[in-house]
């Protein structure tokens, strides 16, 4: 499959939004204020203890809430109607309906959406994995978590992208690999976003 740049970008962001929601699901509900404050500070959220953060992520008016993040993922899925297999698209739409009818199912649905997407073509899975890894790396930097496993995964993905013609990605990647800090990560992320405009 040869992906259009817009489709690759939708798949990439779908990977990011699903991974973001999946991690939040693994922490919710926050039990201690220390954990809640660490998370809130890492993502610049207006919460000061476990109760206020739990309330925030359940409020559909908040951009960082389960509902808002899932809406972003849903929008990307809708834009991929002609890219995903008919079977996967139908399954994802059914999962979306389930979550829309009962927001309490969002955490279960996110995991099931990921399982569906992992059965898609190699190109789809490549950009989905890229989105997953960049989201994980962003969170690990923000929360001062170990990044080595994610860096190894990104290296494999970059190698695959370079073999598809994204040769210029190497320089930005080597800088990030040598110094995995926020500045180099944002440079790498911006570079990928620019490549969506000119490649594929």
Residue pairs with C-beta under 8 A, 6 or more apart in sequence:
1 83
1 121
1 122
1 123
1 124
2 123
2 200
3 11
3 83
3 123
3 124
3 127
3 200
4 200
5 196
5 197
5 198
5 199
5 200
6 79
6 196
7 79
7 80
7 83
8 123
8 127
8 196
8 200
9 193
9 196
10 76
10 79
10 80
10 83
11 76
11 80
11 83
11 124
11 127
11 128
11 131
12 127
12 128
12 130
12 131
12 134
12 192
12 196
13 72
13 76
13 131
14 73
14 76
14 77
14 80
14 117
14 128
14 131
15 117
15 127
15 128
15 129
15 130
15 131
15 132
15 135
16 131
16 132
16 134
16 135
17 69
17 70
17 72
17 73
17 76
17 135
18 73
18 110
18 113
18 114
18 117
18 132
19 131
19 132
19 135
19 136
20 69
20 135
20 139
21 66
21 69
21 70
21 73
21 106
21 107
21 110
22 107
22 110
22 111
22 114
23 136
23 139
24 57
24 66
24 69
25 66
25 106
25 107
25 110
27 35
27 39
28 54
28 57
28 66
28 107
29 50
29 54
30 36
30 39
30 50
30 53
30 54
31 50
32 50
33 48
33 49
33 50
35 50
36 47
36 49
36 50
36 52
36 53
36 54
37 47
37 48
37 49
37 53
38 143
39 45
39 53
39 143
40 46
40 47
40 48
40 53
42 139
42 142
42 143
43 64
43 142
45 53
45 56
45 64
46 52
46 56
47 53
47 55
47 56
56 62
56 64
56 65
57 64
57 65
57 66
58 65
58 66
59 65
60 67
60 68
60 103
62 68
66 103
66 106
66 107
67 103
67 106
70 99
70 106
70 109
70 110
73 110
73 113
74 96
74 100
77 84
77 89
77 92
77 93
77 96
77 113
80 89
81 89
83 124
84 92
84 120
84 124
85 120
85 121
88 116
88 117
88 119
88 120
91 116
92 113
92 116
92 117
95 109
95 112
95 113
95 116
96 109
98 105
98 109
99 105
99 106
99 109
117 124
117 125
117 128
118 125
118 128
120 128
126 157
126 160
126 161
129 153
129 157
130 154
130 157
130 161
130 192
133 150
133 153
133 154
133 157
134 154
134 189
134 192
136 150
137 147
137 150
137 151
137 154
137 180
137 185
138 185
138 189
139 145
140 146
140 147
140 150
141 147
141 180
141 181
141 182
141 185
147 180
151 176
151 177
151 180
154 173
154 176
155 173
155 177
158 166
158 169
158 170
158 173
161 169
162 169
162 170
165 199
166 195
166 199
168 191
168 195
169 191
169 192
169 195
172 184
172 187
172 188
172 191
172 192
173 188
175 184
175 187
175 188
176 184
176 185
176 187
176 188
178 184
